[in-house]
Amino acid sequence: MASDAHRLPASAMRRLRCPNCRSLSMRRISRSGFLQKTIFPLLGYYPWKCASCRLEKLFHNRGPRRSSRSNQE
């Protein structure tokens, strides 16, 4: 089921590959600057950074969902 995708373990999720060094060490980073905070969310772009080569790139992939505190109450 597509709606159950957020319940899969992280290893089963599709991981992003760095377009520069081809490693699988891409991590989501916080938004910074006017464009990333106002324009890119409307277009569905999310900032990512490679831990290997430190390339910062925007992707449409949001990444795996994290549990929030509101769900635990």
C-alpha positions as CSV (number, residue, x, y, z in Angstrom):
1,M,0.0,0.0,0.0
2,A,1.3,3.5,-0.8
3,S,-0.1,4.9,2.4
4,D,2.0,2.5,4.4
5,A,5.3,3.7,2.9
6,H,6.1,5.8,6.0
7,R,6.0,2.7,8.1
8,L,8.8,1.0,6.2
9,P,12.3,0.9,7.8
10,A,14.8,3.5,6.5
11,S,16.8,0.8,4.7
12,A,13.7,-0.1,2.6
13,M,13.1,3.5,1.6
14,R,14.6,4.7,-1.7
15,R,17.7,6.6,-0.8
16,L,19.0,9.6,-2.7
17,R,22.3,9.3,-4.5
18,C,24.6,12.4,-4.7
19,P,24.8,13.6,-8.3
20,N,28.4,14.7,-7.8
21,C,30.2,11.8,-6.0
22,R,27.4,9.1,-6.4
23,S,27.5,8.2,-2.7
24,L,24.3,7.4,-0.7
25,S,25.2,9.8,2.1
26,M,22.6,12.6,1.3
27,R,20.9,14.1,4.3
28,R,18.1,16.6,4.7
29,I,19.2,20.0,5.9
30,S,17.4,23.0,7.3
31,R,16.1,25.7,4.9
32,S,18.1,28.9,4.8
33,G,17.6,32.1,2.9
34,F,14.6,33.8,1.4
35,L,14.1,31.4,-1.6
36,Q,14.4,28.2,0.4
37,K,12.0,29.5,3.1
38,T,9.3,31.1,0.9
39,I,9.5,30.0,-2.8
40,F,10.9,26.5,-2.9
41,P,8.3,25.0,-0.4
42,L,5.6,26.1,-2.8
43,L,7.3,24.3,-5.6
44,G,7.9,21.2,-3.5
45,Y,11.7,21.4,-3.3
46,Y,13.6,20.3,-0.2
47,P,17.3,21.0,0.6
48,W,19.8,18.1,0.9
49,K,23.5,17.9,1.6
50,C,26.0,15.2,0.8
51,A,28.0,14.1,3.8
52,S,30.9,12.9,1.6
53,C,31.5,15.8,-0.8
54,R,29.3,18.5,0.9
55,L,27.3,19.3,-2.2
56,E,24.0,21.1,-1.4
57,K,21.2,20.4,-3.8
58,L,17.4,20.8,-3.9
59,F,15.3,17.7,-4.6
60,H,11.6,17.0,-4.8
61,N,12.2,14.0,-2.5
62,R,11.1,15.0,1.0
63,G,12.7,12.0,2.7
64,P,11.3,9.5,5.3
65,R,8.8,10.9,7.7
66,R,9.8,11.4,11.3
67,S,7.5,10.9,14.2
68,S,6.4,14.1,15.9
69,R,5.7,14.8,19.5
70,S,2.0,15.5,18.7
71,N,1.6,11.9,17.5
72,Q,2.9,10.6,20.8
73,E,0.4,12.5,23.0
